[in-house]
């Protein structure tokens, strides 16, 4: 038995103190900024959170640490957190979401 991997969503995100917006988008419905370095993205459709793989990459020249997590269970919510050093910080980023079948 082999697993299949399919792209569910991909986006280029502009995130700063003014909010969050899509520069390009496939598969995401909305995105919001909860505070510095804290974002929630909503997929177009619900998925089993245990079957999603997420990749997030900062889109800037500084070295930031970015983390992404999906809410477990049947969900469409993904949280992204960005740190610069020990502090939360805004930065644009790329995100890819895959589903493993």
C-alpha positions in Angstrom: 0.0 0.0 0.0 1.4 3.4 -0.9 0.4 6.8 0.4 -0.5 9.6 -1.9 0.6 13.1 -1.2 -1.4 16.0 -2.7 -1.1 19.7 -2.4 -4.1 21.2 -0.6 -3.1 24.9 -0.3 -0.2 27.2 -1.1 0.2 31.0 -0.5 2.5 33.9 -0.3 1.5 35.9 2.8 2.3 39.6 3.6 2.1 39.9 7.4 2.9 43.1 9.4 1.4 45.3 12.0 -1.2 46.4 9.6 -2.6 42.9 9.3 -2.2 40.0 7.0 -3.0 39.6 3.3 -2.5 37.1 0.5 -0.1 38.1 -2.3 -0.9 34.8 -4.0 -3.2 32.1 -2.8 -4.5 28.6 -3.6 -6.7 26.7 -1.1 -7.0 29.3 1.7 -10.2 31.0 2.5 -9.1 33.7 5.0 -6.2 34.7 7.2 -6.0 36.9 10.3 -3.3 38.4 12.5 -3.9 37.9 16.3 -0.9 40.0 17.3 2.8 40.4 16.5 4.0 37.1 14.9 0.7 35.3 15.5 -1.5 34.3 12.6 -4.5 32.0 11.8 -5.1 30.8 8.3 -8.3 29.0 7.3 -8.4 26.4 4.5 -11.2 26.4 1.9 -12.2 22.9 3.0 -12.1 20.9 6.3 -9.4 18.1 6.5 -8.3 15.6 9.1 -5.6 17.4 10.9 -3.6 14.2 11.5 -3.1 13.8 7.8 -1.8 17.2 6.9 1.9 18.2 6.5 2.8 21.9 6.6 5.8 23.8 5.5 6.4 27.5 6.3 9.3 29.6 5.1 10.0 33.2 6.0 10.2 35.6 3.1 12.8 38.0 4.3 16.6 38.4 4.8 16.7 38.0 8.5 16.8 34.7 10.3 13.4 34.1 11.9 12.1 30.9 13.4 8.6 30.0 12.1 6.3 27.4 13.5 3.0 26.1 12.0 0.5 23.8 13.6 -2.9 22.5 12.5 -5.7 22.1 15.0 -6.2 18.4 15.4 -9.4 16.6 14.3 -11.6 17.7 11.5 -10.5 21.2 10.9 -9.6 24.0 8.5 -7.5 26.1 10.9 -3.7 26.4 10.8 -1.8 28.6 13.3 1.5 30.2 12.3 3.9 31.7 14.9 7.0 33.7 14.0 9.9 34.5 16.3 12.9 36.8 15.9 15.2 35.8 18.7 13.0 35.3 21.7 10.3 37.8 20.7 7.3 37.4 18.5 7.8 39.3 15.2 5.8 40.0 12.0 7.3 38.9 8.7 6.0 37.8 5.3 6.1 34.1 4.6 5.3 31.2 2.3 3.1 28.3 3.3 2.5 24.9 1.7 -0.1 22.4 3.0 -0.1 18.8 1.9 -2.6 16.0 2.6 -1.4 12.4 2.9 -3.9 9.8 1.9 
